Amino acid sequence: MTRMNVIMASLLLIATSLSGCTTEELVDDILGCMDENAANYEENATSELVGDCIYMATAEAFMEAMTDLGSIEDMLEESPKAGYSQSISSSGWNQELGMQINADIEDIIMADLNTDSVYVHNSISIAGFLQMEYTHVQVGEVVNVHLLLGGMLQGEATIGSYQTRDATPNVLEVIAEQAGLFTGEDDDGEDDDGPVVSDGIPEDAVITITMSDDMESQTMTMEYTEDGAEITTTIHLDQNQDLVSMSVESDNGSETSSLTYEVMWGDAIVIEVDETLPRTSIPVWLDSEIFDDDDDHDDHGDDDDHDDHGDDDDHQDHHDNGNHISWNSYHDGYCEWEGYSDATDAGEDSRWWCKVSQDDEDWENWWYYCEYHDSDWHCTDDFGQSEEFEHSADGDVWSGSDDDGDGSPTPEEAMESVDANDDGYMSFQEFQDSWDSNATNPELDYDEVSILFDDCDYDGSDLIDIDEMQCFIDGIVDMLSDDDDSDDDDSDDDDSDDGDHHETEEDAGHHHHGDGDYHHDHDDGADHTHDDADRHHDHDDDDSDDDGDGMERNDATGFVAENQTLNAPITDFEVHFLSDCEEFYDEDQDQMVQPDLSICTNEFSIPLTGGEAEGVTITYTDHDGDGLVSPGDEVSVEWSDYDGEEIDKMEFYDTWASMYSSESSATPPVLPGFGAVLGALALIGASMASRRD
């Protein structure tokens, strides 16, 4: 082709491409997006180019994505690999401490249902005061735990990484048990609504919405002022307008706070374990009852006629007239028979479920027997379990129901008489000062009172509030009654004075409700109970017919608690009977503390699978037949002709880990009771919840 032909062909192509675009009609066209649903819709447009429309989420769509966060269970229904991270930070002046407090809380949860893998990390840090981190990592049956405790309020620093095992891995159980240890999220398997943030758009809000360069994500920034604080909310959505991450920051000039939340999917979920770490035992938690020496030892906790009292009565003649019935009261609270549907569906029926307030989302605890009087509920487990107790609300067993003038004050009366600083709480010192100021009051053993105080301090605040006061009153009444009956050492009442009738394996079993509360004696000697519904100390009260100062020698049975998530072979465990192992009062800690079990003397041991030694018999009933120490299994101890050294404790020993179960590091820590933590958390809560309806 000649040069001229090439030029002519090129001009022809250019002319063809421009045809139809050079008329006067097209010059007058108004270009713009003609789709009313697009963010850049142009009402007067007469023509649009392909791709000219930009579709952006509305501010309402951003807010909906932020406030409609589902639980981790919901996420795992969408994808077998999912997770989220959440952090809360706050910095502000604490008036009580007279100093700046910086607090940070973080939760990270990742799960992979395909490989039975789960990662749960909880941490809280209050600069200069406290640092607590606990991480549970599990892949199949291999479990790693990482623990870090420090700060002046925590005491001696603790750091360690360990491995244990779980023969029945269950990702959702682990998450329900451990998610939100320090943020107050519920652990009962119910849906969680995510972080508390504003669910509306303030009138003065300045909103900016942008699209990423790759058109894969959108970001909304909302700025507004409220109560003198400048608040900035940032929300990121993906191309499907699903939440990717969000943050809320607040600054009023003297206090700052922030919340961040980010979701994770697919390849972002990476969970690995280290099988070379030192071993630790699994914690074994028991639901148990102490039998009366004179009854027929019918089985507590069974599903028969429930005649666990050695008689054929209808369980309605147990008036609290000196029999030391342990009551737990819910003043202006709410109780409902089989109220927690998830538990009932799981077979945990024939029991009452109670809340501190009817408006509460979560159930606080369950009880076998409850009565309703003057807007208050009063509950106990001391009568055993019976379907007949569905109608116990109208009963008159509770001592206050017949106004018999027993002299015990109401919680309100007691609080008014001891609350010297009018803060609505009773400190131990306030009680002691008030009691000692009245010369007519009998002398009290303040070591025992200190134990009672800790038992009733359910929230670990080192203060008794109005909801905890009835427990404390009942305990003092029991102490005074014990003094009155001191000449009668053969009392048929073997209930402990802990105000809750709950025991552990140490004194023939720490009793635990299987709905989220559990007990563990930490190395620091502090006796902690999770899920603030119950706090149990180890009482070595000599209530039985045993002449020594050790544990009660009562035939007992216990059931592995429903909330136990780590299960291991029964053959891995032994029951050790320890002497030279009494708890003692530590003046520095101002409380009773547990000894180091390694220095105690193991007088004899019996395999947990069952056997007899020294006149003591252990029977293990594997109800589900899985060969594992798992929820619902039954452990019984029967004392007959033992005549050896005084036994102070009965402990489960894990031969796989060569350590006692009660010293397991696979037990999440709980916040110590002190005002600084509560103040910091209150500061965070106030900053984050200010716009909640």
DOKEPA-112690 format. One line per 3 residues: number of its first residue (from 1); their letters; for each residue x, y, z of C-alpha. Coordinates in pm, 1 decimal. Each point is the difference from the previous one (the first is absolute). Layout:
! DOKEPA-112690
NUM> a> X Y Z ~ ...
//
This chain:
! DOKEPA-112690
1> mtr> 0.0 0.0 0.0 ~ 129.3 341.7 -98.4 ~ 57.5 269.8 259.6
4> mnv> -299.9 193.5 -136.2 ~ -226.5 -302.9 36.8 ~ 100.6 -38.2 367.1
7> ima> -79.4 364.9 73.1 ~ -338.1 -24.2 -169.3 ~ -90.1 -315.8 190.8
10> sll> 91.8 162.8 332.2 ~ -210.7 305.8 -72.5 ~ -289.7 -225.5 -91.3
13> lia> 21.7 -182.6 335.4 ~ 9.2 327.8 194.0 ~ -297.3 136.9 -187.4
16> tsl> -195.9 -318.2 64.1 ~ 69.7 10.2 374.2 ~ -118.9 362.0 20.9
19> sgc> -315.3 -50.9 -199.6 ~ -313.6 83.7 197.6 ~ 200.2 197.3 262.6
22> tte> 43.3 329.0 -179.4 ~ -357.2 102.8 -55.0 ~ -145.4 308.2 161.1
25> elv> -255.5 -223.0 185.8 ~ 271.4 -187.1 193.6 ~ 183.4 315.3 92.1
28> ddi> -314.4 114.7 180.4 ~ -36.5 -332.5 194.2 ~ 55.5 14.0 375.5
31> lgc> 220.4 -285.2 113.1 ~ -57.7 -151.6 345.0 ~ -120.5 -302.4 191.3
34> mde> -362.9 -66.0 -79.1 ~ -54.1 -276.1 262.1 ~ -199.6 134.4 292.8
37> naa> 154.4 -267.2 226.1 ~ 354.8 123.6 -63.2 ~ 182.8 231.3 235.6
40> nye> 79.4 246.3 -284.8 ~ -344.7 4.8 -164.0 ~ -45.5 309.7 -222.5
43> ena> -363.7 99.3 -31.6 ~ 52.9 204.5 -321.6 ~ 223.8 -249.8 -177.2
46> tse> -105.8 -103.6 -350.2 ~ 280.8 -246.1 -64.8 ~ 249.7 -199.7 200.4
49> lvg> 323.3 -181.5 -71.0 ~ 48.9 -365.3 89.0 ~ 129.6 -20.8 357.3
52> dci> -86.5 362.5 69.9 ~ -223.2 -91.4 298.5 ~ 156.6 -49.7 340.0
55> yma> -197.2 -202.5 251.6 ~ 80.3 85.9 360.9 ~ -155.2 -115.6 323.0
58> tae> -219.7 242.9 186.0 ~ 86.1 123.4 346.0 ~ -289.6 -205.8 128.5
61> afm> 148.8 -312.3 -160.8 ~ 330.6 67.4 174.9 ~ -171.2 45.6 335.7
64> eam> -208.0 -313.2 -49.8 ~ 310.2 -204.7 -78.8 ~ 168.0 132.7 314.3
67> tdl> -288.7 -59.6 238.8 ~ -123.6 -332.4 -138.6 ~ 310.2 -196.0 89.8
70> gsi> -72.2 -368.2 42.5 ~ 160.8 -239.1 244.7 ~ 294.5 -223.0 -86.2
73> edm> -253.5 -282.0 -30.8 ~ -180.7 198.1 -269.9 ~ 327.8 61.0 -181.7
76> lee> 88.8 -369.3 7.0 ~ -334.3 -82.2 -158.1 ~ 106.2 211.8 -297.6
79> spk> 353.0 -140.8 -17.3 ~ 179.4 -279.5 193.0 ~ 302.6 230.6 35.6
82> agy> -81.7 327.2 170.0 ~ 97.1 226.0 286.4 ~ 21.9 351.8 132.0
85> sqs> 220.6 226.4 207.1 ~ -126.9 266.6 234.6 ~ 185.3 252.6 211.7
88> iss> -109.3 267.7 245.1 ~ 229.0 271.0 132.4 ~ -59.0 279.9 245.8
91> sgw> 206.3 270.4 163.0 ~ -133.9 238.3 258.3 ~ 26.1 143.8 347.2
94> nqe> -113.9 -228.1 282.7 ~ -135.5 216.2 278.6 ~ 22.5 -270.6 267.7
97> lgm> 364.6 -76.1 -74.1 ~ 92.7 358.0 -81.5 ~ 194.3 -97.8 -309.8
100> qin> -20.6 -71.0 -370.6 ~ -114.8 -352.3 -85.5 ~ 76.3 -161.0 -335.7
103> adi> -189.5 -321.3 -69.5 ~ 0.9 -235.7 -298.8 ~ -208.4 -311.3 -62.4
106> edi> 35.2 -231.3 -299.6 ~ -184.4 -308.6 -123.4 ~ 98.6 -210.9 -299.0
109> ima> -199.2 -303.1 -111.7 ~ 80.2 -221.7 -298.2 ~ -160.8 -332.0 -86.7
112> dln> 35.6 -266.5 -267.2 ~ -277.5 -257.6 24.6 ~ 157.7 -218.8 -268.2
115> tds> 302.2 -76.7 220.1 ~ -159.1 39.3 347.2 ~ 229.2 297.3 56.3
118> vyv> -63.1 303.0 217.2 ~ 198.1 298.8 124.3 ~ -132.0 215.4 286.7
121> hns> 210.8 285.7 137.0 ~ -104.9 226.3 286.6 ~ 209.0 279.0 147.1
124> isi> -44.6 296.1 230.5 ~ 260.4 258.5 91.2 ~ -24.3 287.2 244.6
127> agf> 331.9 178.6 -21.9 ~ 202.9 -39.2 315.9 ~ -269.0 -201.1 176.4
130> lqm> -92.3 -314.5 -186.9 ~ 77.1 -210.1 -301.8 ~ -189.0 -322.1 -68.1
133> eyt> 15.9 -206.2 -318.0 ~ -142.4 -344.9 -61.9 ~ 6.2 -180.0 -333.4
136> hvq> -155.4 -337.0 -83.1 ~ 121.8 -156.2 -326.0 ~ -132.9 -337.2 -111.2
139> vge> 44.2 -215.7 -307.7 ~ -189.1 -325.6 34.1 ~ 88.0 -163.1 332.3
142> vvn> 313.4 209.1 60.9 ~ -50.9 307.9 217.5 ~ 247.7 280.4 73.1
145> vhl> -56.3 260.9 269.6 ~ 201.7 318.7 44.5 ~ -25.5 195.3 324.5
148> llg> 138.6 337.9 104.7 ~ -84.6 164.5 333.5 ~ 170.7 305.3 146.0
151> gml> -37.0 343.1 152.4 ~ -2.5 125.4 357.0 ~ -363.0 -99.0 51.5
154> qge> 51.6 -351.8 -128.8 ~ 286.0 -82.8 232.3 ~ 280.5 -229.2 -109.2
157> ati> 48.1 -4.3 -376.7 ~ -90.6 -321.0 -180.5 ~ 87.4 -93.0 -356.4
160> gsy> -13.0 -335.5 -170.8 ~ -98.1 -208.3 -300.8 ~ -130.2 -354.5 38.1
163> qtr> -166.5 -279.5 -188.4 ~ -285.8 -222.9 104.5 ~ -252.0 -213.6 -185.0
166> dat> -366.8 -29.3 -84.3 ~ -128.6 -334.6 -122.0 ~ -328.7 155.1 -113.7
169> pnv> 87.9 326.4 -177.4 ~ -294.4 235.5 -35.7 ~ 74.5 342.4 -144.9
172> lev> -327.6 162.8 102.6 ~ 28.7 -124.9 359.4 ~ 343.8 156.0 35.1
175> iae> -122.9 330.3 -141.0 ~ -308.1 2.9 224.0 ~ 215.8 -69.4 305.3
178> qag> 281.0 246.7 -61.8 ~ -107.5 277.9 -236.5 ~ -19.1 342.9 159.8
181> lft> 163.2 -84.2 334.5 ~ 73.7 365.7 71.4 ~ -268.6 174.7 -207.3
184> ged> -307.1 -148.1 163.1 ~ -127.9 -176.0 -311.3 ~ -236.8 -283.6 76.2
187> ddg> 138.2 -351.9 1.2 ~ -325.2 -188.5 -14.1 ~ -6.1 -59.6 -372.0
190> edd> -255.4 271.3 -68.4 ~ 51.8 245.5 -281.5 ~ 221.0 294.5 74.8
193> dgp> -86.8 336.0 -148.9 ~ 362.0 104.7 -27.3 ~ 147.0 323.2 132.3
196> vvs> -232.5 264.0 136.9 ~ -6.0 293.7 -238.4 ~ -241.6 261.1 -122.8
199> dgi> -289.1 -140.8 -201.5 ~ -106.8 333.7 -147.6 ~ 140.3 296.4 -191.9
202> ped> 25.7 318.4 207.6 ~ -155.6 310.0 -153.7 ~ 327.8 192.5 7.1
205> avi> 206.6 -282.2 -149.5 ~ 236.0 77.7 -288.1 ~ 13.9 -307.1 -222.4
208> tit> 250.8 -80.8 -273.1 ~ -26.8 -313.0 -216.4 ~ 283.1 -103.5 -230.9
211> msd> 73.2 -287.8 -235.5 ~ 338.9 -169.9 -14.0 ~ 205.5 34.1 -318.1
214> dme> -56.1 -364.4 -87.4 ~ -376.7 38.2 53.7 ~ 14.4 -294.7 244.8
217> sqt> -92.6 180.6 321.8 ~ -170.4 309.7 132.6 ~ 66.1 208.0 309.2
220> mtm> -229.7 226.7 195.8 ~ 131.7 251.7 250.9 ~ -249.6 163.4 233.2
223> eyt> 101.0 284.4 228.9 ~ -219.2 165.4 261.1 ~ 8.8 154.2 346.5
226> edg> -186.2 -126.1 303.1 ~ 18.8 118.2 361.0 ~ 318.0 189.7 -78.9
229> aei> 173.0 -300.8 -155.6 ~ 112.2 -20.1 -361.7 ~ -96.2 -341.3 -135.3
232> ttt> 124.0 -153.4 -323.8 ~ -146.1 -319.4 -140.2 ~ 168.3 -175.7 -292.4
235> ihl> -161.7 -295.3 -176.6 ~ 144.3 -213.0 -282.1 ~ -224.6 -214.8 -221.2
238> dqn> 92.5 -244.3 -275.5 ~ -147.1 0.2 -351.1 ~ -301.6 -194.8 130.7
241> qdl> -56.2 268.1 263.1 ~ 93.3 -242.0 280.3 ~ 200.3 129.1 294.1
244> vsm> 378.7 -29.8 -20.8 ~ 95.9 210.9 300.8 ~ -111.9 292.7 210.1
247> sve> 133.3 236.0 262.3 ~ -145.2 257.3 238.3 ~ 219.9 264.0 162.6
250> sdn> -100.6 256.0 261.5 ~ 194.6 295.1 143.4 ~ -134.3 262.7 238.6
253> gse> 336.0 160.7 72.4 ~ 62.8 -185.6 325.9 ~ -117.8 -351.7 -81.0
256> tss> 44.2 -206.3 -313.2 ~ -139.8 -336.4 -95.7 ~ -12.8 -218.8 -307.0
259> lty> -154.1 -319.8 -122.9 ~ 110.3 -204.0 -301.0 ~ -157.0 -306.3 -156.8
262> evm> 118.1 -202.7 -298.9 ~ -136.4 -317.0 -157.2 ~ 212.2 -278.4 -147.5
265> wgd> -88.3 -262.1 -259.8 ~ 161.2 -285.8 -188.4 ~ 377.2 14.3 -39.5
268> aiv> 24.8 267.1 269.6 ~ -68.1 -279.1 251.7 ~ 331.2 -164.7 94.7
271> iev> 9.2 -219.3 313.6 ~ 309.1 -198.4 106.4 ~ 105.4 -187.2 316.5
274> det> 333.9 -98.0 154.0 ~ 14.5 -361.4 122.0 ~ 336.0 49.7 175.0
277> lpr> -132.3 220.3 281.1 ~ 1.4 -127.6 360.6 ~ -316.5 -181.8 102.0
280> tsi> -277.3 120.1 228.2 ~ -304.0 -187.1 128.1 ~ -351.6 62.0 -114.1
283> pvw> -216.3 156.0 272.2 ~ -266.6 -237.2 133.1 ~ -308.2 171.2 139.3
286> lds> -259.6 -177.8 208.9 ~ -363.8 52.1 85.8 ~ -26.8 -176.2 338.5
289> eif> -205.7 -33.8 316.1 ~ 95.7 -96.7 357.1 ~ -221.2 -272.0 144.4
292> ddd> -138.8 11.8 355.0 ~ 148.6 -275.9 215.8 ~ -342.6 -118.1 119.4
295> ddh> -188.0 -9.8 -328.0 ~ -25.5 -282.8 -246.3 ~ 245.3 154.3 -244.8
298> ddh> -243.0 4.5 -289.7 ~ 162.5 141.8 -307.3 ~ -9.2 378.8 -33.8
301> gdd> -24.3 119.4 -352.4 ~ -185.5 -302.5 -132.8 ~ -322.3 7.1 -190.0
304> ddh> -203.1 -228.8 220.8 ~ -244.4 101.3 270.7 ~ 263.6 229.5 144.5
307> ddh> -36.7 -130.8 354.1 ~ 351.9 102.6 86.3 ~ -83.3 93.7 356.6
310> gdd> -50.5 -341.1 152.1 ~ -374.6 41.1 38.4 ~ -315.9 -15.7 -202.7
313> ddh> -116.1 355.9 46.6 ~ -82.0 246.9 -269.4 ~ 304.3 214.7 75.1
316> qdh> -217.3 281.9 129.5 ~ 68.9 -37.8 373.7 ~ 353.1 140.1 -6.0
319> hdn> -75.1 332.2 162.5 ~ 308.1 208.4 62.8 ~ -35.2 -20.2 377.1
322> gnh> 357.5 -74.5 91.6 ~ 76.7 -264.0 -262.4 ~ 248.4 233.3 -173.4
325> isw> -166.3 -7.8 -339.0 ~ 218.5 197.0 -240.6 ~ -204.4 257.1 -190.4
328> nsy> 99.8 224.8 -288.0 ~ -224.9 303.7 -41.5 ~ -83.2 205.4 -309.6
331> hdg> -143.9 328.1 123.9 ~ -228.3 143.5 -268.5 ~ 140.0 -279.0 -215.6
334> yce> -164.4 -250.2 -230.5 ~ -17.3 -381.0 2.1 ~ -174.7 -232.0 -243.2
337> weg> -49.9 -376.1 7.8 ~ 206.9 -149.7 -284.3 ~ 43.4 356.2 -124.3
340> ysd> 322.5 -60.6 -193.9 ~ -125.2 -187.1 -306.6 ~ 346.8 -101.5 -123.6
343> atd> 70.9 -178.4 329.1 ~ -342.4 -162.9 5.6 ~ 44.4 -123.1 -356.9
346> age> 334.3 -147.7 108.4 ~ -172.9 -201.2 273.5 ~ 67.1 235.1 291.6
349> dsr> -362.7 13.4 109.0 ~ -187.0 6.2 333.2 ~ 173.7 310.0 128.0
352> wwc> -48.7 372.7 41.3 ~ 201.5 257.2 -195.4 ~ 51.7 343.4 153.6
355> kvs> 112.5 348.9 -102.5 ~ 107.5 295.0 210.0 ~ -255.8 200.8 -199.4
358> qdd> -272.6 -107.7 -238.9 ~ 146.9 242.1 -254.1 ~ 332.1 -188.0 -2.4
361> edw> 71.8 -197.0 -314.5 ~ 197.2 -272.0 177.1 ~ -111.1 -244.4 266.6
364> enw> 216.1 40.2 314.4 ~ -31.5 -354.6 139.3 ~ -230.6 -298.0 47.2
367> wyy> -155.9 -145.5 316.4 ~ -212.2 -301.6 89.0 ~ -239.7 182.4 234.0
370> cey> -117.2 364.7 -1.9 ~ -264.3 198.0 189.8 ~ -144.0 340.4 -86.0
373> hds> -77.5 253.0 276.2 ~ -63.3 374.8 -29.5 ~ 170.5 44.5 -341.1
376> dwh> 303.4 -203.7 115.3 ~ 104.6 -353.8 -90.9 ~ 171.8 -231.7 250.7
379> ctd> 162.5 -317.3 -134.0 ~ 186.3 -303.6 133.2 ~ 128.2 -340.5 -109.2
382> dfg> -21.6 -150.4 348.1 ~ -319.8 -196.1 -71.0 ~ 140.0 -182.5 -302.3
385> qse> -166.5 -9.5 -340.5 ~ -367.3 -70.2 -62.1 ~ -250.8 69.3 -274.4
388> efe> -242.4 95.8 278.8 ~ 203.4 313.5 65.4 ~ -146.6 157.1 -314.4
391> hsa> -262.0 144.5 236.7 ~ 236.8 88.7 285.4 ~ -38.3 373.5 -68.6
394> dgd> -308.3 -5.1 224.6 ~ 180.5 -187.7 278.5 ~ 66.8 122.3 352.7
397> vws> 323.6 -180.7 81.7 ~ 215.8 311.9 -11.7 ~ 41.6 133.6 352.7
400> gsd> -108.3 352.5 -90.1 ~ -326.6 -110.8 -157.7 ~ -191.6 -29.7 327.0
403> ddg> 157.2 300.1 172.3 ~ 84.1 -215.1 300.1 ~ 208.7 270.6 163.4
406> dgs> 329.5 -187.4 -8.2 ~ 186.7 327.5 37.9 ~ 186.0 -15.7 -332.7
409> ptp> 6.3 338.3 -177.4 ~ -99.5 43.5 -359.6 ~ 281.2 78.0 -244.5
412> eea> -118.4 360.4 -12.3 ~ 0.7 29.3 380.7 ~ 342.8 -158.7 25.5
415> mes> 146.7 225.7 -267.8 ~ -139.6 311.6 165.8 ~ 153.4 -95.0 334.4
418> vda> 353.3 -70.6 -127.0 ~ 47.0 226.4 -304.9 ~ 204.1 268.0 176.0
421> ndd> 101.8 187.5 -316.0 ~ -342.5 -25.4 -169.2 ~ 141.6 -146.6 -321.3
424> gym> -259.2 -277.0 -14.2 ~ 252.8 -273.3 81.5 ~ 131.4 -170.8 312.1
427> sfq> 373.4 -49.6 43.1 ~ 141.1 -256.9 239.7 ~ 129.6 279.3 223.5
430> efq> -340.7 169.0 6.9 ~ -161.6 -320.8 120.5 ~ 265.5 -59.9 265.3
433> dsw> -25.0 357.5 129.7 ~ -378.7 -14.4 10.7 ~ -9.8 -338.1 172.5
436> dsn> 262.1 85.6 260.5 ~ -168.1 332.5 79.2 ~ -289.8 -186.9 162.7
439> atn> 116.3 -157.6 325.4 ~ -305.0 -229.8 5.6 ~ 107.7 -177.0 -319.1
442> pel> 164.7 -339.2 56.2 ~ 366.0 -41.2 -93.0 ~ 68.7 -116.1 -353.7
445> dyd> 294.8 -189.3 -145.4 ~ 108.2 256.6 -259.8 ~ 209.5 -255.5 -186.9
448> evs> -323.2 -186.9 -68.1 ~ -182.0 324.8 -73.9 ~ 270.5 85.6 -254.9
451> ilf> -61.2 -331.4 -175.4 ~ -375.1 61.9 2.6 ~ 54.3 350.9 -137.8
454> ddc> 197.4 -137.1 -295.7 ~ -258.6 -274.9 -55.6 ~ -281.9 252.5 -29.6
457> dyd> 201.1 252.2 -204.2 ~ -120.8 -153.7 -326.3 ~ 139.6 271.7 -225.9
460> gsd> 343.6 4.3 164.4 ~ -15.3 371.9 75.5 ~ 115.8 -37.6 363.2
463> lid> -333.0 160.8 93.1 ~ -342.7 -141.7 82.1 ~ -284.0 153.3 -200.6
466> ide> -372.2 -19.8 72.4 ~ -43.4 -314.2 -212.0 ~ 279.7 -176.2 191.1
469> mqc> -108.7 113.0 345.9 ~ -252.3 -280.3 61.7 ~ 274.7 -258.2 -47.4
472> fid> 212.2 180.6 259.0 ~ -291.6 31.7 244.7 ~ -78.3 -371.3 -31.2
475> giv> 364.7 -84.9 62.9 ~ 17.9 211.4 316.5 ~ -324.6 -156.7 124.6
478> dml> 149.9 -343.7 -63.0 ~ 314.5 93.1 193.7 ~ -203.7 119.0 297.0
481> sdd> -218.7 -310.7 -19.0 ~ 309.8 -219.0 -4.2 ~ 120.9 174.0 314.7
484> dds> -336.3 -61.2 167.1 ~ 16.5 -368.6 -93.4 ~ 366.3 -44.2 94.6
487> ddd> -89.1 -262.3 262.5 ~ -156.9 -218.5 -265.3 ~ 279.5 -117.8 -231.4
490> dsd> -206.4 -276.5 -160.4 ~ -228.6 225.0 -200.9 ~ -167.3 -173.1 -292.1
493> ddd> 46.7 308.6 -212.8 ~ 314.1 -31.2 -209.2 ~ -63.7 300.2 -219.6
496> sdd> 300.8 222.5 -40.3 ~ -17.3 359.4 117.0 ~ 90.6 140.5 -333.2
499> gdh> -348.8 128.8 -57.4 ~ -36.6 -211.5 -310.9 ~ 9.9 -369.0 102.5
502> het> 266.7 -56.1 -262.3 ~ 313.4 -206.4 61.8 ~ 308.1 -122.5 -188.3
505> eed> 198.0 -320.1 -20.6 ~ 232.3 133.8 268.9 ~ -263.8 -44.6 269.8
508> agh> -180.3 -276.7 -187.2 ~ -59.0 226.6 -295.0 ~ -17.2 374.4 -82.2
511> hhh> -356.7 36.0 -124.8 ~ -43.9 176.6 -329.8 ~ -306.9 83.3 -196.0
514> gdg> 61.7 -126.0 -347.8 ~ -108.5 315.7 -177.1 ~ 318.1 197.0 -14.9
517> dyh> 144.9 33.1 349.7 ~ 309.7 -190.5 96.0 ~ 257.4 -7.8 275.2
520> hdh> 377.6 -3.0 -6.5 ~ 259.6 53.2 268.1 ~ 272.4 206.2 -166.4
523> ddg> 362.4 -21.9 92.6 ~ -26.1 330.7 180.3 ~ -229.9 -160.2 252.3
526> adh> -301.2 201.9 -103.6 ~ -319.6 -195.0 -35.9 ~ -165.7 116.9 -318.6
529> thd> -332.0 -91.6 -150.5 ~ -92.3 101.1 -354.5 ~ -341.0 127.7 -111.3
532> dad> -64.4 225.5 296.9 ~ -312.2 -193.0 90.7 ~ 193.8 -207.4 257.8
535> rhh> 323.0 45.2 200.8 ~ 99.8 -286.8 224.9 ~ 277.5 -20.2 255.6
538> dhd> 118.3 -326.1 147.9 ~ -135.1 -37.4 350.0 ~ 157.5 -257.5 224.6
541> ddd> -292.0 27.6 242.4 ~ -30.5 -298.4 229.1 ~ -369.8 -58.9 -56.8
544> sdd> 18.4 -378.6 -30.7 ~ 37.9 -268.5 262.0 ~ 374.2 -0.7 -63.8
547> dgd> 201.9 102.2 306.9 ~ 288.9 156.5 -192.2 ~ 53.7 335.9 -161.9
550> gme> 22.5 -126.5 -360.1 ~ -260.4 -34.1 -273.0 ~ -343.7 -138.7 70.6
553> rnd> -18.2 -377.5 -34.9 ~ -345.8 -14.6 -148.9 ~ -105.7 -243.0 -267.7
556> atg> -48.1 215.2 -306.1 ~ -73.6 -11.2 -366.4 ~ 78.6 251.5 -269.5
559> fva> -63.1 51.3 -368.1 ~ 249.3 137.2 -248.8 ~ -131.3 349.6 -72.1
562> enq> -184.5 78.2 -320.6 ~ 234.1 289.2 -76.5 ~ 314.5 -214.4 -18.9
565> tln> 138.7 35.1 -352.0 ~ 328.4 -195.1 20.5 ~ -46.0 -375.3 38.5
568> api> 265.2 -269.4 52.3 ~ 12.1 -377.7 67.1 ~ -120.8 -112.0 342.2
571> tdf> 301.8 -230.1 19.5 ~ 229.8 304.9 6.0 ~ -124.0 106.9 344.5
574> evh> 42.3 -101.7 362.0 ~ -161.6 128.2 318.5 ~ 261.9 102.6 257.8
577> fls> -83.6 32.8 368.5 ~ 228.7 269.3 142.9 ~ 105.6 83.3 354.8
580> dce> 210.6 290.6 132.5 ~ -193.7 208.6 -248.2 ~ -223.1 239.9 190.5
583> efy> -77.3 347.4 -127.3 ~ 142.5 277.2 212.9 ~ -54.4 368.1 61.9
586> ded> 244.7 226.9 -182.0 ~ 31.5 335.8 173.2 ~ 153.6 167.7 -305.0
589> qdq> -292.7 -103.0 -220.4 ~ -248.5 33.1 287.2 ~ -174.3 -322.1 -99.1
592> mvq> 12.3 -376.4 29.6 ~ 232.5 -150.6 -262.6 ~ 60.4 -348.7 -130.8
595> pdl> 331.6 -179.6 54.2 ~ 227.8 -119.3 -276.6 ~ -135.3 -349.2 -68.4
598> sic> 346.9 -125.6 -88.6 ~ 106.1 26.8 365.6 ~ -305.9 -185.0 129.8
601> tne> 23.9 -367.7 94.0 ~ -185.0 -248.8 -220.0 ~ -120.1 -253.1 257.7
604> fsi> -150.5 -229.7 -262.1 ~ -152.3 12.3 -347.3 ~ -273.8 -177.6 -193.9
607> plt> -35.7 -14.5 -380.2 ~ -284.4 221.1 -116.4 ~ -135.9 -298.9 -188.4
610> gge> -93.5 -134.7 342.2 ~ 138.7 -205.4 285.1 ~ 51.3 -26.6 376.1
613> aeg> 289.2 90.4 227.6 ~ 33.1 59.2 374.5 ~ -372.8 -51.9 49.2
616> vti> -96.5 262.5 -260.3 ~ -178.9 -90.9 -323.5 ~ -9.6 201.3 -322.7
619> tyt> -263.8 -82.7 -261.3 ~ -1.1 157.8 -346.1 ~ -306.8 -33.7 -221.4
622> dhd> 66.8 82.7 -364.5 ~ -358.4 82.2 -91.3 ~ 66.4 72.0 -367.0
625> gdg> 242.8 -291.4 -35.5 ~ 263.9 204.6 -179.9 ~ 286.3 -95.9 232.9
628> lvs> 66.6 366.5 72.7 ~ -35.3 233.6 295.9 ~ -285.5 187.2 -164.2
631> pgd> -316.7 189.5 97.7 ~ -263.9 -204.0 179.1 ~ 232.8 -274.7 123.7
634> evs> -41.9 -91.5 366.3 ~ 267.0 -28.7 271.2 ~ -79.7 -139.4 345.9
637> vew> 211.3 -31.6 314.4 ~ -98.0 -223.6 290.4 ~ 177.8 13.0 334.1
640> sdy> -20.8 -310.8 215.4 ~ 289.9 -113.7 218.6 ~ 272.9 254.2 -70.2
643> dge> 215.5 46.8 310.5 ~ 313.8 166.4 -133.7 ~ 140.9 350.8 -1.3
646> eid> -238.0 293.1 -12.7 ~ -95.5 69.8 -363.5 ~ -10.2 368.6 -88.2
649> kme> -71.1 -20.4 -370.1 ~ -116.1 -240.5 -265.8 ~ 149.8 95.9 -337.2
652> fyd> -15.0 -130.0 -356.6 ~ 349.6 -78.1 -131.7 ~ 63.3 -3.0 -375.5
655> twa> 269.4 -260.9 -71.4 ~ 34.8 119.1 -362.5 ~ 112.2 343.0 120.6
658> smy> 142.1 -110.5 338.8 ~ -193.4 270.9 183.7 ~ -319.4 59.6 192.8
661> sse> -304.1 103.2 -197.7 ~ -71.0 292.1 233.8 ~ 339.7 148.4 -93.1
664> ssa> -70.3 -14.4 -372.8 ~ 121.3 292.1 -207.3 ~ -278.5 -70.3 -249.3
667> tpp> -244.2 203.0 208.5 ~ -63.8 357.6 -112.7 ~ 79.0 266.4 261.5
670> vlp> -258.6 232.4 148.6 ~ 29.9 366.2 76.6 ~ 107.6 69.2 358.5
673> gfg> -240.5 207.7 204.2 ~ 126.9 355.2 19.4 ~ -138.9 343.2 -70.8
676> avl> 252.2 98.1 -266.9 ~ -116.9 -268.9 -240.8 ~ -363.1 83.3 58.5
679> gal> 69.6 369.6 -45.4 ~ 185.0 -57.5 -324.4 ~ -270.5 -226.9 -135.8
682> ali> -265.9 251.3 100.6 ~ 193.2 268.0 -187.0 ~ 8.5 -215.3 -310.5
685> gas> -364.5 -90.7 32.3 ~ -108.5 360.0 41.6 ~ 191.5 115.0 -304.9
688> mas> -123.9 -278.8 -223.9 ~ -361.7 -22.2 111.9 ~ -89.3 368.6 14.1
691> rrd> -216.2 -20.2 -309.7 ~ -166.9 -331.8 69.1 ~ -378.9 23.2 9.1
//
